[in-house]
């Protein structure tokens, strides 16, 4: 099979052996696979990426000196079954799966494994028990966004939201846009979103944001104050101490950027008693001043990935029209275009999500 291989710091197209499915596995043909920001980071900061994974308990065991085929946001079609594996789904059925497979009782991650190719390859050996048939005639390209949408849905589910909360999403890249989509499903309004990129702010509106803010022109936190503060609210310490007058609505702030300094910015800008959900994956050393969190009594929470149920829910959200992922798909390439797409994704005005078709 052909694949886009990350080899010694570069992405090259090469021919690899076709995978042979084991018992309990299904051979699938990759129809579409999204490029994730984590892929870009792994390619640009490979040794740091590997070192962090090791220090965090080998969540992904990748050897920087060996070939790896990225790609964990995929939709595939069933080709064949491994030995003694019942043919539950007919050949040609479109399927999605969480990016992992099972070999016996062993779980293998897909996307950063040196031994199992990810979705930038033409074939994958997926676990039958983890396959979800794509419903409602949804296209493979749209279904491939199940994984990134599940990341946002998980963050929203973990945030312990109430109908009174007013959310602020800081950063409108794919992660922030997925969070906005999840908040819209929960019918939590107004949704305020902030990003320096005009293109991303427009996408935020399409995904369900009610108010978008350019941080270069206005403070996202002041915009939140205006949206969450009822008429007659008295912010004085005396009024707040004795509960006089209407209360300001609670704040839930989703940090979806993942670069050093953002957590500090958020805890400085956040109102008292805010809940901060860190969704952006920062892979560098960061610093923040706890004093701000202490005096404001902030709640700081970190989230990652999703549960199996949240992944399945996200596929159905897309298939049932609760999330329109079409605006997010800004490009499509074959294997020969993967390297160029990695470079172009650095420009937020050019792309949101690029889909790889290994057969194009």
Secondary structure, DSSP 8 states (H G I E B T S, - for coil): -EEEEEETTEEEEEE-------TTEEEEEEEEEE--HHHHHHHHSHHHHHHHHHHTT-SS---TTS-B----EEEEEEEEE-TT----S-TT-EEE--SEEEETTEEEESSS-SSS--TTBSEEEEEGGG-EE--TT--HHHHTTHHHHHHHHHHHHHT---TT-EEEEE--SHHHHHHHHHHHHTT----EEE-S-HHHHHHHHHHT-SEEE-TTTS-HHHHHHHHH--TT---SHHHHHHT-S-----EEEEE---STTHHHHHHHHS-TT-EEEE-S---S-----HHHHHHHT-EEEE--S--HHHHHHHHHHHHTTSS--GGGEEEEE-GGGHHHHHHHTT-TTT-SEEEE-TT-
